[in-house]
């Protein structure tokens, strides 16, 4: 194997014609990796992504080859996947107003060029889910809002349309499953690549607490921050310290580590109807 890339959370190795995508226990907020890991996080993200990949194949092909044919030292937190020409955008779907989408709406009344009604507040449910891509940059930079037109300019109208349609369909499937378990999927981030034949293919992770905002439906209340099953909890803690969101990031206290791990496990168990065994 040859190590080819180190991301904020994942390591990528080349193994012949395949790639190994290895999820670490690192956690990043505001595009900065925190110095304190969350135990089992890599395995949780990998296992949940594999669960979703299996349940989305009727909507879009994915890059997964095997979750078991991996080196022993990576077992449980790695997948063997096919190589793709990755699309240079993160495909974000929003059903509720939060995070950077909320900030952009407050400035402009729109998100990624999609005009929204007046009077929306933090946590508002949108009239319908919207496709709000961002640029995808290397570690150390910050993703920037993009429009559907930007995606068309980069990859062409046919591929751009497929990216938007597949993203909305995946989000819809996730919303349906999560709602049955008392969870709101406020938004989610997806990544796609193209095969040598030009087939749009789902990659990276899917509908995890790192790539999505998961809120307990019974506690949802627009106009305030929402309780979260995802790393928003870590974002909120980090922001509360007065940290300037630039490296180096602060160490996480043991209590925050344990509570974050518990929320990841809670989301996994609710969505999959499985008991997490670390």
Buried (B, 14 or more C-beta within 10 A) or exposed (E): EEEEEEBBBBBBBBEEEBBBBBBBBBBBBBBBBBEBBBBBBBBBBBBBBBBBBEBBEEBBBBBBBEBEEBEEEBEBBBBBBBBBEBBBBBBBBBBBBBBBBBEBBEEEEBBBBBEBEEEBEBBBBBEEBBBBBBBBEEEEEEBEBBBBEBBBEBBEEEBBBBBBBBBBBBBBBBBEBBEEBEBBBBBBBBBBBBBEEEEBBBBBBBBBBBBBBBBBEEEBEEEEEBBBBBBBBBBEBBEEEEBEEEEEBEEBEEEBBEBBBEBBBBBBEBBBEEEBEE
